[in-house]
């Protein structure tokens, strides 16, 4: 059947351009550009300019040396790059040196009185400083030398001050200069706190370091709110985009029977699971549902667990089907999608996540269940409120499947590299002329294995790197945004190709021609 002229022209021009490569490059470039714009502030050590006045301390009687460094009246030396000038005032940046930095509200040898005004004091600030260290999720007090920290004297512009200077036992300075809230696990950097002692001691009669939590200025608050809105917009756009692409791909697979051969049915099931995961992430059902609505929590939480695990399970099924099609001694690649096999795959890929979700739900209802089995779905949020249960039900199967998918994809590519596929599809030229269909599917599956292996390795890679070498938010989010649109590789490989688009155009034009035309009512003159 001949294509309409407009469709033929479009497909002719489409064939000339590597459209899929252009789309991938454009998405990666946009991902990097957007996340570079939305990146966090630079490290504390790099915040030495008029853009960060809270990290600059005005220096008294600064002396400029021949090497360009500046020395203040306290004997501190600031080399070039660790001070800046404005309106004939030199500002030093103690936090830009090699030592960890802590922020002090008053100047050296000054403390607060009960009116929160800086007055002279007789004792040193660091003499009373108690420093903690977090190791293996345990809080330990550590002894640091008197010169362990460099001290930044910079009072909060709009501090939140308690009516009386009580000692806050749950706010602890750490050895890297940040302050840890041990109740909630939140961390404050030097832009969000300052430390001080009180000349008269605290209400409890103790002379200890008091933590003042700084409230942001209106300008900073407006900037943070705008930045949060922009990041949320990117989050929701990516999930809607992912659901839309997967929905379009699923519709094409439904319209074209030839795509449902091989592992096509498994791909369709994977797309269904991915669509729900994307929509669930966009709606954030496990967070917006109030915990008071316990019944809804007990439905939404296991359902979110089931959808997340089932999408990973179908990834594993697809990777296994591709590997089994290419392993030595296998028959043709397109013969691995029989109904009996598909039912077995469905029982595993749908049944195992369903059983996991049901076991978690049952353990949540049994009062005597062990802690590592009880998810406690409806306590603080409609999701796991037990770290052990989250690890057992979610993290272990999640990353186990990810690693198995990567292993199968690598094994598939290894077979392609070493044995050139021992099947009939990739033999000599005479064989290929009789097996064009097998060659087409073999190439598609090879591309799928390569893309799946690379794409699915990104998330475990980020987890491993963060464990040993913490990455910046820019790198983390840029990689995770690529992972967020899983399923797009199916669209690029199977749908966005000339043969598929040509068949889809024929099918849609055929559907339009087979629709019965409505009779036109006659009008009387």
SEKE-451714 format. One record per atom (N, C-alpha, C, CB): residue in one letter; x, y, z. Coordinates in steps of 0.2 Angstrom, whole numbers, plus 5000, padded with zeros to 4 digits. Glycine has a CB too. Example, Ala and Ser with C-alpha at 12.3 -4.5 7.8 and 13.67 -1.06 7.14 Angstrom:
// residues 2
a506649725039/a506249785039/a506649845039/a505749785045/s506449895035/s506849955036/s506450005039/s507049975029/
***
This chain:
// residues 525
x500449945000/x500050005000/x500450065000/x499550005006/x500350114995/x500750174995/x500650225000/x500650204988/x501150255003/x501050305008/x500850365005/x501750315012/x500450405009/x500350475007/x500950515005/x499850515012/x500850565001/x501450604999/x501850635005/x501350654994/x501450665009/x501750705015/x502150655019/x501250735019/x501850595021/x502250545025/x502850515021/x501750485026/x502850505015/x503450485011/x503950535011/x503250465004/x503850595010/x504350645011/x504650655017/x504050715009/x504250645023/x504450655030/x504950595031/x503950655035/x504750535029/x505150475030/x505850475026/x504850415029/x505750505020/x506350515016/x506950555019/x506150535009/x506650615022/x507150665025/x507350635032/x506850725026/x506950595035/x507150565042/x507650515041/x506550535045/x507750485036/x508250435034/x508950465034/x508050385028/x508950525032/x509550555030/x509950585037/x509550615026/x509550585042/x509850615048/x509850565054/x509450675051/x510450555058/x510450515064/x510050545069/x511150505066/x509350535068/x508950575072/x508950545080/x508150565070/x509050485080/x509050455087/x509750485091/x509050375087/x510250485087/x510850515091/x510750585092/x511450505086/x510450625088/x510350695089/x509950705096/x510050725083/x509350665096/x508950665102/x509350655108/x508350615101/x509750595108/x510150585114/x510650635116/x510550515113/x510950665111/x511450715113/x511050785115/x511850735106/x510550795112/x510150855114/x509850845122/x509550875110/x509650785123/x509350775130/x509950775135/x509050705130/x510550745134/x511050755138/x511350825139/x511650705136/x511350855134/x511550925134/x511150975138/x511650955127/x510450965137/x509950995141/x509950975148/x509250985138/x510050915150/x510150885156/x510750925160/x510250815157/x511250925157/x511850955160/x511751025161/x512450935156/x511451065156/x511451135156/x510951155162/x511151165150/x510351115162/x509851135167/x510151125174/x509251095166/x510451065175/x510751055182/x511351095184/x510950975182/x511751115179/x512251165180/x511951235183/x512651175174/x511351255180/x511051315182/x510751305189/x510551335177/x510551245190/x510151235197/x510651205202/x509551185196/x511251205201/x511751175205/x511751205212/x512451175202/x512051175217/x512051205223/x512651255224/x512251145229/x512651295229/x513151345230/x513851305230/x513051385237/x514351335228/x515051305229/x515251285236/x515551355226/x515751245237/x515951225244/x516151285248/x516551175243/x516051275254/x516251335259/x516851365258/x516151315266/x517351325256/x518051345255/x518151395249/x518551295254/x517651385244/x517651435238/x517251495239/x517451385232/x516851505244/x516451565245/x516851615248/x515851545249/x517251645244/x517651705247/x517551765242/x518351685248/x517051795242/x516951855238/x516351895241/x516751835230/x516151955238/x515651995240/x514951965239/x515652065236/x514951905235/x514351875234/x514151835241/x514351825228/x514651815245/x514551785251/x514751825257/x514851715251/x514451875259/x514751925264/x514751885271/x514251985265/x514351835272/x514351805279/x514951765280/x513751755279/x515351745274/x515951715275/x516551755275/x516051665269/x516451825275/x517051875275/x517051905282/x516951925270/x517651915285/x517751945292/x518152005291/x518051895297/x517852065292/x518252125292/x518852125296/x517852185293/x519452145293/x520152135296/x520352205299/x520652115291/x520552205305/x520852265308/x521552275307/x520752255316/x521752335304/x522452355303/x522752295298/x522852355309/x522452285292/x522752235288/x523452265285/x522252215282/x523952215284/x524552235282/x524652185275/x525152225287/x524852225270/x524952185264/x525652165263/x524752225258/x525852105262/x526552085261/x526752085254/x526652015264/x527352075253/x527652075246/x527352025241/x528452075246/x527151965244/x526851905240/x526151915239/x527051845244/x525851975241/x525151985240/x524651965246/x524951955234/x524951935251/x524551905256/x524351965261/x524851845260/x523951955265/x523652005270/x523751975277/x522952035268/x523952015282/x524051995289/x523652045293/x524751985291/x523152015298/x522752065302/x523052065309/x522052035303/x522752105313/x523052125320/x523052055324/x522552175323/x522752005323/x522751945327/x523351895324/x522051905326/x523651915319/x524251875317/x524051825311/x524551845322/x523451825309/x523151785304/x523351805297/x522451775305/x523651765293/x523851775286/x523351745281/x524551755285/x523151785277/x522751765271/x523051775265/x522051805272/x523251725261/x523551725255/x523051755249/x523851655253/x523351765244/x522851795238/x522351735237/x523251805232/x521751755236/x521151715235/x520751695241/x521451645232/x521051715247/x520751705253/x520551775257/x521151665258/x520551825253/x520251885255/x519951935249/x520851925259/x519551975251/x519352025246/x519152095249/x518651995243/x519152145245/x519052215247/x518452245244/x519752255245/x518152285248/x517552325246/x517552385250/x516952285247/x517452445247/x517352515251/x517952525256/x516752515254/x518552515253/x519152525257/x519252475263/x519252595259/x518852425264/x518852375269/x519052305266/x518152365273/x519552275270/x519752215268/x519452155272/x520552205269/x519152105268/x518852055272/x519151985271/x518052045269/x519351955276/x519751895276/x519251835276/x520251885282/x519451775273/x518951715273/x519351665276/x518851705265/x519251655283/x519551605287/x519351535284/x519351605294/x518751525281/x518451465279/x518751435272/x517751465278/x519151485269/x519451465263/x520151435263/x519551525258/x520451425269/x521051395271/x521051315271/x521351415277/x521551285273/x521651215273/x521251185279/x522351195273/x521151215284/x520851195290/x520051195290/x521051235296/x519751145294/x519051155294/x518851215298/x518751095298/x518251245296/x518051315298/x517451305303/x517951355292/x517451345308/x516851355312/x516651425312/x516951325319/x516051445313/x515851515313/x515651535320/x515251525308/x515951585322/x515851615329/x515451675328/x516551625332/x514951685333/x514451745332/x514851815334/x513951735337/x515251815339/x515651875341/x516351865339/x515551885348/x516751925340/x517451915338/x517851875343/x517751995337/x518451865342/x518851835346/x518951865353/x519651825343/x518851825358/x518851845365/x518251885367/x519551875367/x517751875364/x517051905365/x516551855366/x516851955360/x516051865370/x515451815371/x514851855371/x515551775377/x514251825371/x513651855372/x513451865379/x513051805369/x513151925380/x512751925387/x512051905386/x512851995390/x511651915391/x510951885390/x510551925386/x510651885397/x510751985384/x510452025378/x510652005371/x510552095380/x511151955371/x511351935364/x511751995361/x510851915360/x512152025365/x512652075363/x513352055365/x512552145366/x513752065360/x514452045361/x514852085366/x514852045354/x515152055371/x515552085376/x516152055377/x515152095383/x516652085380/x517352055381/x517251995386/x517852105384/x517651945385/x517651885390/x518351865391/x517251825386/x518451825396/x519151805399/x519351745397/x519151815406/x518951705393/x519151635391/x519051625384/x518751585395/x519451575381/x519451565374/x518851525372/x520151525372/x518651535366/x518051505363/x518151425362/x517951535356/x518751405359/x518851335358/x518951295364/x519451335353/x519151325370/x519251295376/x518651255378/x519451335382/x518051275376/x517351245379/x517051205373/x516951305381/x517351205367/x517051175362/x517051095362/x517351195355/x516451065362/x516450995362/x516250975355/x515850965367/x516650935352/x516550915345/x516350835344/x517250925341/x515950825340/x515750755339/x515950725332/x514950745340/x515850665331/x516050635325/x515550575324/x516750605324/x515250565318/x514750515316/x515150455313/x514150535312/x515150395316/x515450335313/x514950275314/x516150325316/x514850245308/x514350185308/x513750205312/x514750125312/x513450265310/x512850285313/x512850295320/x512250235311/x513450305323/x513450315330/x513850385331/x513850265334/x513550425337/x513850485338/x514350475344/x513250535341/x515050505342/x515550495347/x515850565348/x516050445344/x516050585354/x516450645355/x517150635354/x516350665363/x517450675351/x518150675349/x518550735352/x518250665341/x519150725353/x519650775356/x519950805350/x520150745361/x519950875349/x520250905344/x520750955347/x519750945339/x521350965343/x521851015346/x521551085346/x522451015342/x521851135349/x521551205350/x521551235343/x521951245355/x522051215339/x522151245332/x521851205327/x522851265331/x521351155329/x521051115323/x520651155319/x520651065327/x520251205321/x519851245317/x520151315316/x519151255321/x519951335310/x520051415309/x519351445311/x520251425301/x519351495314/x518751525317/x518551585312/x518851555324/x517951585310/x517651645306/x517151685311/x517251615300/x517351745312/x516851785317/x516351825312/x517351835321/x515751805312/x515251825308/x514551815311/x515251805301/x514251865314/x513651855317/x513051855312/x513451915321/x512551815314/x511951805309/x511651865308/x511451755312/x511351885302/x511051945301/x510351935304/x510951955293/x509951885303/x509251875306/x509251815310/x508751875301/x509551805316/x509651745320/x508951735324/x510151745325/x508851665324/x508251645329/x508551635336/x507951575326/x508351675340/x508651675347/x508151645352/x508951735349/x508351605356/x507851585361/x507851635367/x508151515364/x507251635370/x507151685376/x507751685381/x506551675379/x507951625382/x508551625387/x509051575384/x508251595394/x509651585386/x510251545383/x510251475386/x510851575383/x509751425384/x509851365386/x510351325382/x509151325385/x510651275385/x511151235381/x510751185377/x511651195386/x510851185370/x510451135366/x510951075365/x510351175359/x510751025368/x511150965368/x511050925362/x510850915374/x510550935358/x510450905351/x510750935345/x509650895350/x511050995346/x511451025341/x512151025343/x511251105340/x512550985339/x513250975340/x513750995334/x513350895342/x514251035336/x514751045331/x515150975329/x515251095333/x515250975323/x515650915321/x516350935319/x515350875315/x516750885318/x517450895317/x517650925310/x517850835317/x517150925305/x517250955299/x516951035299/x516950915293/x516751055305/x516451125305/x515751135304/x516851165300/x515351085302/x514651085302/x514351075308/x514351035296/x513651085309/x513251075315/x512751015313/x512951135318/x512750965318/x512250915317/x511650915322/x512650845317/x511050915319/x510450905323/x510350835324/x509850945320/x510550805330/x510450735331/x509750705331/x510850715337/x509250755332/x508550725333/x508350715326/x508150785336/x508450755321/x508150745314/x508750725309/x507850815312/x509350725311/x509850705306/x510050765301/x509650645302/x509750825302/x509950875297/x510650905299/x509450935298/x510950935294/x511650965295/x511651035292/x512150925290/x511951085296/x511951155295/x512651175293/x511651195301/x512751205287/x513451225286/x513551295289/x513551225278/x514151325288/x514351385291/x513951445289/x515051405290/x513551445284/x513051495282/x512451495286/x512951495274/x512351445290/x511651435293/x511751435301/x511351365291/x512251445303/x512351445311/x512951485313/x512451375313/x512951505319/x513551535322/x513551505329/x513551605322/x514151495332/x514251465339/x514451525343/x514751415339/x514251525350/x514451575355/x514451545362/x514051635354/x514751575366/x514751565373/x514351625376/x515451545376/x514151615383/x513851665387/x514251685393/x513151645389/x514451745394/x514851775399/x514551745406/x514951845399/x513851755407/x513551735413/x513451655413/x512951775414/x513551625408/x513451555408/x512651545406/x513551515415/x512451485404/x511751465402/x511351465408/x511751405398/x510651455407/x510251455412/x510351395417/x509451445409/x510651345414/x510851285418/x511451295422/x510951225414/x511751355421/x512351365425/x512951345422/x512351345432/x512951325416/x513551295412/x513851345407/x513351235409/x514451345407/x514851385402/x515051345396/x515451425405/x514551335391/x514651295386/x514451335379/x514151235386/x514651305374/x514551335367/x513851325365/x515051305362/x513551385363/x512851385362/x512751395354/x512451445365/x512351355351/x512251355344/x511651405342/x512051285341/x511751455338/x511251495336/x511151475328/x511451575336/x510451455327/x510251445320/x510051505317/x509751385320/x510351525311/x510251585307/x509651575303/x510851605303/x509151625303/x508651625298/x508851665292/x508051655301/x508751635286/x508951675280/x508651745279/x508751635274/x508951785276/x508751855274/x508151845269/x509251895272/x507751895269/x507151895264/x507451875256/x506751955263/x508051905255/x508251895248/x508451825247/x508851945247/x508851795252/x509051725252/x508451675252/x509551705258/x507951695256/x507351655256/x506951655250/x506851675262/x506951715246/x506651715240/x506951675235/x506551785238/x507651675235/x508051645230/x507951565231/x508851665231/x507951545238/x507951475239/x507251445237/x508051455246/x506751485238/x506051465236/x505951455228/x505551515238/x506251505225/x506251505217/x506651445215/x506551575215/x507251435218/x507651375216/x507251315217/x508351375219/x506951305223/x506551245224/x506051235219/x506251245232/x505651285217/x505151285212/x505451255206/x504751355212/x505951285204/x506351265198/x506551195198/x506951305196/x506751165203/x506951095204/x506351055204/x507351085210/x505851075207/x505251035207/x504951025200/x504751055212/x504951085196/x504751085189/x505051035185/x504751155186/x505751035186/x506150985182/x505950915184/x506950995183/x505850905190/x505650835193/x504950815190/x505550835200/x504450855190/x503850835187/x503850835179/x503350885189/x504250875176/x504250875169/x504550805166/x504650935166/x505050785170/x505350725168/x504950665169/x506050715172/x504550665174/x504050605175/x503550605170/x503850605182/x503250665169/x502750665164/x502950645157/x502350735164/x503550675155/x503850655149/x504050575149/x504550695148/x504250545154/x504350475154/x503750435153/x504750455161/x503150455157/x502550425156/x502250435149/x502050445161/x502350495146/x502050505139/x502450465134/x502150575138/x503150465134/x503550425130/x503350345130/x504250435131/x503350325136/x503150255137/x502450235135/x503250235144/x501950285136/x501350275134/x501250265126/x500850325136/x501650315123/x501650315115/x501950245113/x502050375113/x502550225116/x502850165114/x502350105115/x503450155118/x502050105120/x501550055122/x501050045116/x501250055129/x500750105114/x500250115109/x500450085103/x499950185108/x501150105101/x501350075094/x501450005095/x502050115093/x501649975100/x501749905101/x501049865100/x502049885108/x500549905103/x499849875102/x499649875095/x499349915107/x499849925091/x499549935084/x499949885079/x499650005082/x500549875081/x500949835076/x501149765079/x501649875074/x500849715076/x500949645079/x501649625078/x500449595075/x502049645073/x502649625072/x503149645078/x502949645066/x502949695081/x503349715087/x503249675093/x503249785089/x502749635093/x502549595099/x502949525099/x501849585100/x503349515093/x503749455093/x504349455097/x503949435086/x504649405098/x505249405102/x505149415110/x505849445100/x505449475112/x505349495119/x504849555119/x505949515123/x504449565113/x504049615113/x503449625118/x503649615106/x503149565120/x502649565125/x502949585132/x502349495126/x503549555133/x503949575140/x504049655140/x504549535140/x504249685134/x504349755134/x503749785135/x504649775127/x503149765133/x502549795134/x502349795142/x501949765130/x502449735145/x502349735152/x502849785156/x502449665155/x503449785154/x503949835157/x503649905156/x504649825154/x503449925150/x503149995149/x502550005154/x502950005142/x502149955154/x501549965159/x501749985166/x501049905159/x502249945168/x502549955175/x502850025176/x503049905177/x503250045170/x503650105171/x503150165170/x504050115165/x502550155167/x502050215166/x501850225173/x501550195161/x501650175177/x501350185184/x501850215188/x501050115186/x502550185188/x503050215192/x503150285191/x503650175191/x503150315185/x503250385183/x502650425186/x503250395176/x502050405185/x501450435187/x501450435195/x500850405185/x501650385198/x501650375205/x502150425208/x501750305208/x502750435205/x503250475207/x503050555206/x503850465203/x502650565201/x502450635200/x501850655205/x502150635193/x501450605206/x500950625211/x501150615218/x500350575210/x501750575219/x502050565226/x501450545231/x502350635228/x501150485229/x500550465233/x500850445240/x500250405230/x501450415241/x501650395247/x501850455252/x502250345247/x501850515249/x502050575253/x501450615254/x502550605250/x500950625249/x500450675250/x499850645254/x500150695243/x499850575255/x499250545258/x499450555266/x499150465257/x498950585270/x499050585277/x499050525280/x498450635280/x499450515285/x499550455289/x498950435293/x500150455293/x498550485294/x497950465298/x497450425294/x497550535300/x497450435287/x497050385283/x497450325282/x496950425276/x497450285287/x497850215287/x497650175282/x497750185294/x497050165280/x496850115275/x497150135268/x496050115274/x497050205266/x497350225260/x498150215260/x497250295259/x498450225266/x499150215266/x499350135265/x499450235273/x498950095268/x499050025267/x498949995260/x498649985272/x498550035256/x498450015249/x499050045245/x497750045247/x499150115246/x499650145241/x500350125242/x499550225243/x500550115248/x501250095250/x501450025247/x501450095257/x501049975248/x501249905244/x501149915237/x500749855247/x500649955234/x500649965227/x501249995224/x499950005226/x501450045228/x502150085225/x502650035225/x502250145229/x502749995231/x503249945231/x503149895225/x503249905238/x502549865224/x502449815219/x502649845212/x501749795219/x502449905210/x502649935204/x503349945203/x502250005203/x503749975208/x504449985207/x504849915206/x504750015214/x504649865210/x504949795209/x504749765203/x504849755215/x504149775201/x503949735194/x504249765188/x503149745194/x504349835188/x504749865183/x505449835182/x504749945183/x505749825188/x506449795188/x506449725186/x506749805195/x505949695188/x505849615186/x505749615179/x505249585190/x505349655176/x505349645168/x505949665165/x504749695166/x506349715168/x506949725165/x507449665165/x507349785169/x507349625170/x507749565171/x507549515166/x507749535178/x506849515165/x506649465160/x506849485153/x505849465160/x506849545151/x507049565144/x507749555143/x506849645143/x508149565148/x508849555148/x509049475147/x509249585154/x508649435151/x508749365150/x508549345143/x508349335156/x507949365141/x507749345134/x508249365129/x507049375132/x508549425129/x509049445124/x509649395125/x509249515125/x509849385131/x510449345132/x510349275130/x510649345140/x509749245131/x509649175129/x509549175122/x508949155132/x509349225118/x509349225111/x510049225108/x508949285109/x510449255111/x511149265108/x511649215111/x511349335110/x511449175116/x512049135119/x512149075114/x511749095126/x512749045114/x512948995109/x512548935109/x513748975111/x512348915103/x511948855103/x511148875103/x512048805108/x511048945103/x510348965103/x510048955096/x510249035106/x509348955096/x509048955089/x508949025088/x508348915090/x508549045083/x508449105080/x508149155086/x507949115074/x508349215085/x508249265091/x507449275091/x508549335089/x507149275086/x506349285086/x505949235089/x506149305079/x506249175091/x505949115093/x505849115100/x506249055090/x506049165104/x506049165111/x505449195114/x506749185114/x504849195111/x504349235114/x503649195113/x504249295110/x503749125115/x503149085114/x502649105120/x503349015115/x502049085119/x501549095124/x501649065131/x500849075122/x501949005130/x502048965137/x502649005140/x502248895135/x503149025137/x503749055140/x503449125143/x504249065135/x503049155139/x502849225142/x502449215148/x502449255136/x502049165149/x501649155155/x502149135161/x501149095154/x502649105159/x503149085165/x503449155167/x503649035162/x503649195162/x503949255163/x503449305167/x504249295157/x502849305165/x502349345169/x502249325176/x501649345165/x502249255177/x502149235184/x502749255188/x502149155184/x503349255185/x503949275189/x503949355190/x504549255186/x503849385185/x503949465185/x503449495188/x504049485178/x502749475188/x502249505191/x502149465198/x501549495187/x502249405199/x502149365205/x502549375210/x502049295203/x503249385209/x503749395214/x503649465217/x504449385211/x503549515214/x503449585217/x502849585221/x503449635212/x502249545218/x501649545222/x501749505228/x501149515217/x502049455228/x502149415234/x502549455239/x502549345233/x503049495237/x503449535241/x503049585245/x504049565238/x502649625241/x502149675243/x501649645248/x501849705238/x501449585247/x500949555251/x501249535258/x500649495248/x501849505258/x502249485264/x502349545268/x502949455262/x502549605265/x502749665268/x502049695272/x502949715264/x501549685268/x500849705271/x500649665277/x500349705266/x500749595276/x500549555281/x501049565288/x500649475279/x501649575286/x502149585292/x501949655296/x502849585290/x501649695292/x501449765295/x500849755300/x501349815290/x500449705298/x499849695302/x499949645308/x499349665298/x500549615308/x500649565314/x501049605319/x501049505311/x500849605325/x501149645330/x501849605333/x500649645336/x501849545332/x502449515334/x503049505329/x502349445337/x502949535323/x503449525318/x504049555320/x503149555311/x504649525318/x505349555319/x505349625316/x505849515316/x505749665319/x505849735316/x506049735309/x506349775321/x506549695307/x506749695300/x506249675295/x507349655299/x505649645297/x505049625293/x504549675293/x504849555295/x504449715298/x503849765299/x504049825296/x503749775307/x503649845290/x503849905287/x503549975291/x503549905280/x503049965295/x502750015298/x502550075293/x503150045304/x502050055289/x501850095283/x501550165285/x501450055279/x501150165290/x500750225291/x500950255298/x499950205291/x501550265299/x501750295305/x501950375304/x502350265308/x502550385302/x502750455300/x502550475293/x503450465301/x502550425288/x502350435281/x502150375278/x503050455277/x501750375273/x501450315269/x501950285265/x500850335265/x502550265268/x503050225265/x503450185271/x503550265261/x503950155269/x504350125275/x504550175280/x504950085272/x504450155286/x504650195292/x505150155296/x504050215296/x505450095293/x505950055296/x506450045291/x505649985298/x507050065293/x507650065289/x507849995287/x508250095292/x507749945292/x507949875291/x507449845286/x507849835297/x506749865287/x506249835282/x506349865275/x505549845285/x506549925275/x506649955268/x507249925264/x506750035269/x507749905268/x508349875265/x508149805263/x508849875271/x507749765267/x507549695266/x507049695260/x507249665272/x506549735260/x506049725255/x506149765248/x505349745257/x506549815249/x506649865243/x507349865240/x506349935245/x507849885244/x508449895242/x508849835239/x508849925247/x508749775243/x509049715241/x508849685235/x508949665247/x508149675234/x507949655227/x508049705222/x507149635227/x507949775223/x508049825218/x508749825215/x507949895221/x509249825219/x509949825217/x510149755215/x510449855222/x509949705217/x510149635215/x509849625208/x509749585219/x509249655206/x509049645199/x509449695195/x508249665199/x509649755197/x510049795193/x510649765191/x510149865197/x510949735196/x511649705194/x511549645190/x511949685201/x511049605191/x510949545186/x510749575179/x510349505189/x510449625178/x510249655172/x510949675168/x509849715172/x511349705172/x512049725170/x512449665168/x512449775175/x512449615172/x512849555170/x512549525164/x512849505176/x511949515163/x511649485157/x511749525151/x510849475158/x511749595151/x511849635146/x512649625144/x511749705147/x513049625149/x513749615147/x513949555144/x514249625153/x513549495147/x513649435144/x513449425137/x513349375148/x512849465135/x512649465128/x513149495124/x511949505128/x513349555126/x513849595121/x514449555121/x513949655124/x514649515126/x515249475125/x515149415120/x515449445132/x514549385120/x514449335115/x514449365108/x513749305116/x514149425107/x514249455101/x514949475099/x513849525101/x515349485103/x516049505102/x516449445100/x516349545107/x516349385104/x516849335103/x516549285098/x516949295110/x515949265098/x515649215094/x515349235088/x515249165098/x515249305087/x514849335081/x514149305081/x515249325075/x513849285086/x513249245086/x513249185083/x512649295084/x513249125086/x513249065083/x512549045080/x513449015088/x512049085080/x511449075077/x511449085069/x510849115080/x510949065066/x510849075058/x510849145056/x510249035056/x510649185061/x510549255059/x511249295057/x510249295064/x511749275060/x512349315058/x512949265056/x512649345064/x512749225051/x513249185047/x513549225041/x512949115046/x513749185036/x513949215030/x513449255026/x514349165025/x513649285021/x513249335017/x512649295014/x513549365012/x512749225012/x512249185009/x511749175014/x512549125006/x511949155020/x511449145025/x511049205027/x511749115031/x511349265027/x510949325029/x510449335024/x511449375029/x510549325017/x510049335012/x509349305013/x510349325005/x509449245017/x508849205018/x508549215025/x508949135017/x508849255029/x508649265036/x508649345038/x509149235041/x508349385033/x508349455035/x507949475041/x508049495029/x507449435042/x507049455048/x507449435055/x506449405048/x507849385055/x508249365061/x508749415061/x508549295060/x509049445056/x509649495056/x509349555059/x509949505049/x508749575057/x508449635060/x508349635067/x507749655056/x508049575070/x507849575077/x508549565081/x507449515078/x509049535078/x509649525081/x510049595083/x510149475077/x509949635077/x510249695078/x509849745083/x510249735071/x509249735083/x508849775088/x508949755095/x508049765086/x509049685096/x509149665103/x509849675105/x509049585103/x510349675100/x511049695102/x511049765104/x511449685096/x510649815101/x510649885103/x510349895110/x510349925098/x509749855111/x509449855117/x509849835123/x508749815117/x510249775122/x510749755127/x511249805129/x511049695125/x511549835124/x512049885125/x511749945129/x512349915118/x511149975126/x510850035130/x510650015137/x510350065125/x510349955137/x510149935144/x510749935149/x509749875144/x511249905146/x511849895151/x512149955153/x512349855147/x512150005148/x512450075150/x512050115155/x512650115144/x511350115153/x510850155156/x510750125163/x510250155153/x510750065164/x510550035171/x511150025175/x510249965170/x511750035172/x512350045177/x512450105180/x512950025173/x512050155178/x512150225180/x511950235188/x511750275176/x511350205189/x511150215196/x511550175201/x510450185197/x511750115200/x512250085205/x512850115205/x512350005203/x513150145200/x513750175199/x513750245204/x513950205192/x513150275204/x513150335208/x513150315215/x512450375206/x512750265217/x512750235224/x513450215227/x512250175225/x513750185222/x514450165224/x514950215225/x514750105219/x514950265220/x515350325221/x515250365227/x515350365214/x514550375228/x514350415234/x514550385240/x513650435234/x514650325240/x514850285247/x515550305248/x514750215246/x515950305243/x516750315245/x516950385242/x517050265241/x516650415237/x516850475235/x516250525234/x517250475228/x516050555239/x515350595238/x515450645232/x515250635244/x514850635228/x514850675222/x514450745223/x514550635216/x514550795219/x514150855220/x513450835217/x514450905215/x513050885219/x512350875217/x512250885210/x511850935220/x512650925206/x512650925199/x512750855196/x513150975197/x513250825198/x513350755195/x512850705197/x514050735197/x512650705203/x512150655205/x511450665201/x512050665213/x511250725201/x510550735198/x510650735191/x510350805200/x511150755188/x511250745180/x511250665178/x511950775178/x511550625182/x511550555181/x510850525182/x512050515185/x510550545188/x509850525190/x509350545185/x509650545197/x509350605182/x508950625177/x508950585171/x509050695175/x509550555169/x509550505163/x509150445165/x510250495161/x509250425172/x508950365174/x508150375175/x509250345181/x507950435176/x507250445177/x506850435170/x507150515178/x507150435164/x506750425158/x506850355156/x506850475153/x506950305160/x506950235158/x506350215154/x507050185164/x506450175149/x505950165144/x505950205137/x505250175147/x506350255138/x506450295132/x506850265127/x506750365133/x507350215129/x507750185125/x507350135120/x508250145129/x506750105123/x506350065119/x506050105113/x505850035123/x505850165115/x505550215110/x506050225104/x505350275113/x506650245106/x507250255101/x507450205097/x507850285105/x507450145100/x507750085096/x507150045092/x508050035101/x506550045095/x506050005091/x505550045088/x505649955096/x505450105090/x504850145087/x505150195082/x504450175092/x505650235084/x505950285080/x506450265075/x506250335085/x506150225071/x506550195065/x506050195059/x506850125066/x506450195053/x506050215047/x505550155045/x506550215041/x505750095046/x505250035045/x504650035050/x505649965046/x504750055056/x504150055061/x503750115059/x504450055068/x504050175058/x503650235056/x503250225050/x504050295056/x503550185045/x503150175039/x502550125040/x503650145033/x502750075044/x502150025045/x501650055049/x502449965049/x501850105054/x501350135058/x500950185054/x501650175064/x501250215049/x500850265045/x500350225040/x501350305040/x500550165038/x500150125034/x499550105038/x500450065031/x499650085044/x499150055049/x498650115050/x499450025055/x498850175052/x498450225054/x498050245047/x498850285056/x498350255042/x497950265036/x497450215034/x498450285030/x497650155035/x497150095034/x496550105039/x497450035034/x496650125045/x496150125050/x495650185048/x496450145057/x495950235045/x495550295043/x495150275037/x495950355042/x495350235033/x495050225027/x494450175028/x495450195021/x494550125033/x494050075035/x493550105039/x494350015038/x493550165042/x493050195046/x492450205042/x493250255050/x491850185044/x491250205039/x491150275039/x490650165042/x490950305034/x490850375033/x490150385035/x490950395026/x490050445038/x489350465040/x488950495035/x489450515046/x488350465034/x487850495029/x487750565030/x487250455028/x487750605024/x487650675024/x486850685024/x488050715019/x486650725029/x485850735029/x485750785023/x485650765035/x485150765019/x484950815014/x484550875017/x484550775009/x484650925014/x484250985016/x483851005010/x484751045017/x483251025012/x482751045007/x482851125006/x482051035010/x482851135000/x482851204998/x482251244998/x483151214990/
***
